[in-house]
C-alpha cells in the first residue's frame, strides 16, 4: 500500500495535464500516451518484478507507468506549444 500511494501524485497530475490537452483540442495524444503507459510500461514492469516482489509489483508498475505518462505528456506539451 505504501508503494501505491506514491502514484497518487502522478495520477492527479495526469488528470490535470490531460485537461490542458483537451482545452487545446488535442485529445488523441493523451489517449495514445495512456495506452503506451498501461500496455507497455505497466505490464512490462509487473512482468519483470512479479517473481521478486510478488503483489507489490502491481503497485510498482502503477507508480512507474503513471510517472512515465506524466513525463511524456509534459515533454510533448513543452515541445509542441513551447511552454
N, C-alpha and C positions, 0 to 999 in steps of 0.2 A: 504494500500500500504506500509506503514511503517513496518508493521509486515512481509510482504512478502519479503522485502529487507534483512531481517535477514537470509533468506535461501540462499542468493546468495553465501556466503562463502562456505556453506556446499555443495551446488550443484557443485561449481567449484572444491572443494576438492574431491568430489566423482568422478568427471571426471578424476582427476589426479591419484588418488589411484587405480581406475579401470584399467587404462592403465598399472599400475605396475603389477596387476594380469594377464593381457593379456600378458605382457612380460614374466611372469613366466609360461605361457601356462596353466593358470588356469582360464578359462572364465566362468565356471559354478557357482562358489561361488558368484561373483558379481551379477549374474542374480538372484540367489536364495535370496540373501540379499535384492535386489531391490524389488522383489515380496513381501517379508515379509514387507518391509517398506511401500510399496504402499497399499497393500490389508489389512494388519493387523493394522499397526500403523496409517497411514494417514487416512484411512477411519474410524478407531476407534476414533481418535481424533476429526474428523469432526462430527461424530455421537454424541459424548459426549458433544461437545461445541456448536453445531448449535443453540440450543434453547437459550443459554445465550449470545452468541457473534454474531449470525447472520452470514453474509457472511464472516466476519473475521475468522470464524472457518476454512475456507479453507486455509487461509494463515497460521494459527497456525498449522494446520495439515501438511502443506508442510514443515514448519520450523522444527517441531519435527521429522517428518519422515526422512528428509534429514540428520539431526543431528544423529539420531539413525543409519541410514545406514552408515554414516561415521565412527561412533564409532564401529559398528560391523565389518566393513572392516578393520579398523586399529587394533583392538584387534586380529582378526583372523590372520592377517599378522604377527603380533608380535609373536603370539604363534606358528604358522606354520613354519615361517622362522627365528625365533629368532632375529628379528630386534631390 
